[in-house]
C-alpha cells in the first residue's frame, strides 16, 4: 500500500499556510501571463478533480482515451481570479482529504494498471506519486508568487 503519512502532512501544512495568506493579495497577477494565487489554487483544484477520476477509474482497468487537461483554458473559463479565497482553499483542502482516503483504500492489485496517454503508459502508482510531486512544486510556486505580490 502507499504510505500516505507524508502526503497528509503536506496537505495539512499547506492548508495552514493558505489560511495565513492575506485575502487582498490573492487575486493579483504580477504579469498578464502569470497566475494569481487564486488561480494557482484553482489549478490545484483542477488537478485534484482530474486525478480523482484517474485514481478511481484505474482501479477498474487500464484507462484509454482520458481527455487531457488544458490548464490555461480551464483557468480562463472558470475565472478563479474572481472567486472567494476561503471557498477555494476549503474546496482544495476537502478534495485532498478525500483523495487521501481514496489512495489509502486503493486495491494493491490495481497499482500497476496503466493510463495510456499518447506514447506513454503511466501506472496508477506513478500517477499518485506524480500528483504529490506536482502539489509540492506548486507549493513553492505559490510561495514565490506571494513574495511577488507582497512587494
N, C-alpha and C positions, 0 to 999 in steps of 0.2 A: 504494500500500500504506500501511498505517497505521504510523506511527513509534512503535515500542514502547519506545524507549530511556527516556523519562521514566516510563512505566508500570513498567518493570523496576526502575528506580532507586527508585521509590516503594515497590514491594513489598519490595525488599532493605532499605531503610532502616526500614520498618515492622517487618519481621521482627527486625532488630537491636534495635529499641525494645522489642518484645514480650518478647524474651529478658531484658531488664533489669527487667521488672515482678516485684515480689515475689509469690510464689505465695499468700501469706496474704491478699492484698488482692483477689484475682481473683474470689472468689465473693460479695463483699459487695455488697448492694443498699442504696444510701443512702436509698431510699424504696421503698415497696411497688410503685409504678408506674414504677420506674427499673430499667434493666437493669444487671446486674453486668458486670464486664469480660469474664468468660467468656461471658455472653450476647451481648455486643457481637461478640465473635469468632465465636460460633455463628451470629449473624445474617449475618456476612460470609461464613461457610462456605455458609449457605443461598443467599446472593446469588451466590456463585461457582457453586453447583450449578444454580440456576435459569438463570443466564446462560450457562452451558456449553451447556445444551440449546438455548437461543436461538441462540447463536453457531454451533452445528453445523447445526441444522435450517434456519436461514435461508439457509444456503449452498446448500440443495437447491431452495428455492422460497419463496414468501411463506408466512407462518405464520398460520393462523387457529385460533382456539379454544384457545390455550395457556392452561392454568389459571393463575389469579392466585396470587400469593404473599401469604399472610396471616401477617405477621411474628409477631404476638403468639401465635397458635395454634402456629406452628412452634416458637417458643422454649419455650413451655409443654410441648408434647408431647415434645420432645427432651431437656428437662431439662438444658440445657447447664451450669447453675449448679453441678451436682454432678459434672461431668466433670473429668478431669485437664487442667490448664492446658497442659502441654507437648504433650499429644496434640492439643488444639485448635489450638494455634499451628502445630504441624507440619502438620496437615491443611490449615489455611488457606494456609500458605505453599506446600505442594506443589500444592494446587489452583490457586493463582495462577500458579505456574510453568508448569503445563500450559496454562492459559488464555492465557498469553503466547505459547506455541508455536502454539496454535490460531489466535490473532489474526495472528501473523507469517505463517502459511500460508494465510490467507483468500483465497479467489478474489475478485479485484478486481471481477469482473463481478457478484458477489452482494452487494456492499456497499449497493446500493440496494434489495435485496429488503426487503419490509416485513412487520412483525408487526402484524396488525390487532387492536387492543386497544380494544374498545368503539368509540368515535368516532374514535380516533387511529390513524394509520398510522405506525409507527415504523420507520425504516430500520435495517438491520444496523449501519451505521457510527454512527448516532446512539445505538444501544443500547450499543455498545462504549465510546463516549465517556462515556455516562452511567454505565456501570459504574464507570469510574475516578473520575468526579466523586463518585459515591456512596461509594466507598472513601475518597477524600480527606476527605469530610465526616465519616465515621466514625472516621478517624484523629484528627481534632480532638475528636470526641465521646469517644473513649477517653481522650485526654489530660485532658479536663475531668473525666471520671469518676474517673480516677486521683487527681486532686487532691482530689476529694470524699471518697474512701475513705481517703486518707492522713491526713486531719485527725482 
